[in-house]
Amino acid sequence: MRRVNESVRQVLAEALPELKDPRIGLVTVTGVVTSADLRYATVYVSVLGSEKKQTATLRGLDAAGGLLQSRLARELRMKRTPLLTFEYDPTVERGVRMSALIDELAPGDDADVE
């Protein structure tokens, strides 16, 4: 299943920049979880921008789901092509926020260098 998930993630990551929908902003596919029977796949995405932009991007991705499914069917030749659902993945945003907090709390390294 890991190989299937990674293959689906790779095809979708290549296909997303080609979409012409203006609602879809800068999107990164962070992961895919496919059901054991290959009927459903949850695609986790990270979106750069405000919460409003994230919502618009998810709507655009849902609208492009059929196009993305047909691309999966064409490129992967799986027994079944999973029905795609898109969910926002906040882990990247959390990581950036934690990194900024650590940088704020860390003592200045410049003062130690002489």
C-alpha positions in Angstrom: 0.0 0.0 0.0 2.9 2.4 0.6 4.0 2.0 -3.0 0.5 2.7 -4.2 0.1 5.7 -2.0 3.5 7.1 -3.1 2.7 6.5 -6.8 -0.7 8.3 -6.5 1.0 11.1 -4.6 3.6 11.5 -7.3 1.1 11.5 -10.2 -1.1 14.1 -8.5 1.9 16.3 -7.6 2.9 16.4 -11.3 -0.7 17.0 -12.4 -1.7 19.8 -10.0 0.5 22.6 -11.6 -1.2 21.9 -14.9 -4.7 22.7 -13.6 -6.1 25.9 -15.0 -8.6 26.6 -12.2 -7.9 30.1 -10.7 -9.1 29.0 -7.3 -6.1 26.6 -7.0 -3.1 28.3 -5.5 0.3 27.0 -4.6 -0.4 23.5 -3.5 1.9 20.7 -2.2 0.7 17.1 -2.0 2.0 16.0 1.4 0.6 12.5 1.5 -2.0 10.0 0.2 -3.9 7.3 2.1 -5.6 4.8 -0.1 -8.2 2.3 1.2 -7.3 -1.4 1.0 -9.8 -2.1 -1.7 -8.5 0.9 -3.8 -11.9 2.5 -4.0 -11.1 5.7 -2.0 -8.0 7.8 -1.6 -7.6 10.8 0.8 -5.1 13.3 -0.6 -3.5 15.5 2.0 -2.4 18.9 0.7 -0.6 21.9 2.1 -1.7 25.3 0.7 0.4 28.5 0.9 -1.8 31.5 1.8 -4.6 32.5 4.1 -7.5 30.4 5.3 -9.7 31.8 2.6 -7.2 30.8 0.0 -7.0 27.3 1.5 -10.7 26.9 1.4 -10.9 28.1 -2.3 -8.1 25.8 -3.2 -9.8 22.8 -1.7 -13.0 23.6 -3.6 -11.0 23.9 -6.8 -9.3 20.5 -6.2 -12.7 18.9 -5.4 -14.0 20.3 -8.7 -11.0 18.9 -10.6 -11.3 15.5 -8.9 -12.6 13.8 -12.0 -9.8 15.1 -14.2 -7.2 14.0 -11.7 -8.9 10.6 -11.4 -8.7 10.1 -15.2 -5.0 11.1 -15.1 -4.4 8.5 -12.4 -6.2 5.8 -14.4 -4.2 6.6 -17.5 -0.8 6.7 -15.8 -1.0 4.0 -13.1 -3.2 1.3 -14.7 -4.5 0.1 -11.4 -7.3 -2.5 -11.0 -9.5 0.4 -9.7 -9.1 4.1 -9.8 -9.8 5.5 -6.3 -12.3 8.2 -5.7 -10.3 11.2 -4.5 -11.1 13.4 -1.5 -8.8 16.3 -0.6 -8.0 17.4 3.0 -5.9 20.2 4.3 -2.7 19.1 6.0 -1.7 21.6 8.8 1.6 19.8 9.6 3.7 22.0 7.4 2.2 25.2 8.9 2.7 23.8 12.4 6.4 23.0 11.6 7.0 26.5 10.4 5.4 28.0 13.5 7.4 25.8 15.8 10.6 26.6 14.0 9.8 30.4 14.4 9.1 29.9 18.1 12.4 28.0 18.6 14.3 30.8 16.8 12.7 33.4 19.1 13.6 31.5 22.2 17.1 30.4 21.2 19.9 32.7 22.6 21.6 34.8 19.9 24.5 32.9 18.3 26.1 36.1 17.1 27.1 37.2 20.6 29.2 34.1 21.2 31.4 34.5 18.2 34.5 36.6 18.7 
